[in-house]
Amino acid sequence: MDWPGVNNHFRTYKVDDQKSMMDVALISNMDPVNIGLGCSDKPAPVTPLKPRKKTMTSVYLKFFETAADGKTRRCKFCGQSYSIATATGNLGRHLANRHPGYDKSGDAVSNSVVRTVAVVKKSQHQGKASQVDYDHLNWLLIRWLVLASLPPSTLEEKWLVNSYKFLNPAIQLWPSDKYRTVLDEVFRSMREDVRALLEQVPSKLSITLDFWTSFEQIYFMSVTCQWIDENWCFQKLLLDICRIPYPCGGAEIYRCLIKVLKFYNIENRILSCTHDISTSAMHACHTLKEDLDGQKIGPFCYIPCAARTLNMIIDDGLRSAKQLISKIREFVIELNASPMISEDFIQLSTAYQEGTWKFPLDVSARWSGNYQMLDLVRKAGKSVDAVIRKYEEMLGSRMLLGSSDKSVVNIMHQYLEPFYKTTNNICTSKLPTVGLVLFFMDHISETITSCRESRHSPDWLKNAAEEMAKKARNYINQVCNIFTYMTAILDPRIKGELIPDSLNSENFLDEARTHFIRNYSTSHFSSMSSGYNGQEIEDGGSVSFAEEIARKKRRTSMSSATDELTQYLSEAPAPIPTDVLEWWKVNSTRYPRLSVMARDFLAVQATSVVPEDLFCGKGDEIDKQRFCMPHNSTQAILCIKSWIQVGIKFKLKSTEIDYERLMELAAAAAPTDNSPASSDKKQK
């Protein structure tokens, strides 16, 4: 992803050769604070090394010794073997890639320096040459730790170290403390670039909060920022991961949150905050709203996460069938584990015309996996029974479902199918706007009401629906305000026609017009630039000639602004599959002022997490990584990983770490498959 303004804040030092890589690589005995990758104030100049051109016989061959059999030559620095017929140009490339500065050593290299590829004593110059490669390896390992979300202590595992020693006994990995020091410095360097990037964003920002507890019982909060850029592209950026101190209440969350906002200097530009529906997070957001309202900064609203609310509603619906679903899951796990059984199942489902099933089936304990269990029995019940009976000795007869079990599955599947379609639509939506999510949540409320009022619903299902209705009503009550109304109607697919009845109010429409005229009319922007706030001259006071003209201009602007909003709402909503941001990009010339408001409000998030991470098995891996990460690595590793994924450059102070160049050097240094050395290793 290309981030506007990012390149203006990066000072990039590309690595063009081995000598410059010696400036980039860390030295093993570096100072833990000044880690030698260049200072942001005065970066060290990079001077390419250009070896002198000499005749082939006088330059390269003296750094190789001929074996006793006369068929191979060995490098006196590292012991790498080459055929006697190898061109001297290839020998020269080996020296340039693996041992930069070799031609400065003169005759200091004797024939007895390296006798084997195993552990040997090397001269001081040779040790430095090899150390460069080892530091390259350590930088690649840092990249691996970040992208795999692994703590630095992973590299202390004995057999991992032994594996590297097997490849090259001279390899030396950094201690975990050194990896941690480097990661912390990289985090600080990249965070400065994130701050510089946010300074370039002209629109309002929205934030989301997510929380989790690690295996050390430490409470963490992630703060993520969203906005829509001038090209109508949705942007999302992790700001920080904070450790919430005991007792982890609303006050502690608020202090951590305001600290993050002030560091990035965006506390005056926040339009909304979407929280995880926890009481502590709600109290923190309420305190933040009071703080911002007291400063009269502008409108601010906090809303609960629709995805977490919907997940809790679905859990209430599944509660009566939990044991039955667990029983089905046990069978599906066996089905996934055995190619023979799964093949029989596929053949039987084809014969019975019970659909096509792709293995492995989803067996996660999340909503997608639970629905998969119900769906399997509902649509392929005959195949399930046939497979269990055929492999009864292996699976046991306990997995067979009785008629009452199948009846429960059929009722539950029919009732929850609209919920599955809803979550699937939310997960696959390019931008699940507040308007779209409210549209779906209104449909969910109607589905629950129908179940409660139906004569055919069994009592156990009506009881479940009663609990589900309470959570749905609580959510609607929290989001029923002018702020979410304005956010919803600016979705061209929703407007006023598809907005929930509880939110559709003439009073809200009037307030939306007032807010639009006050904050997004032309007169507003001109008064902001000239220092007027619209209330400097009260009625009845002395009014200058210029002010009289200005007031006429403002009235004209307000009229056209009102017409712009009225015109937008009078048109029919766009089809649901419409790309919202693309629609506004095309129509922004028709609604120049309303589009500015839309850019601000459409960035407001209906969910505090990615819906797919909550409803699908993908979230299990994320939870595992978060849970297993020690507290002293969580912030740096998870933030760096997120920033890399959105295109922020991997930097240490003012120096960019060029991983593509590192890989090129590694590939150039690696022996070819047909070289004598590699052949010897394969034989061994």
Order of alpha helices (4+ residues) and beta strands (2+ residues): alpha-alpha-beta-beta-beta-alpha-alpha-alpha-alpha-beta-beta-beta-alpha-beta-alpha-beta-alpha-alpha-alpha-alpha-alpha-alpha-alpha-alpha-alpha-alpha-alpha-alpha-alpha-alpha-alpha-alpha-alpha-alpha-beta-beta-alpha-alpha
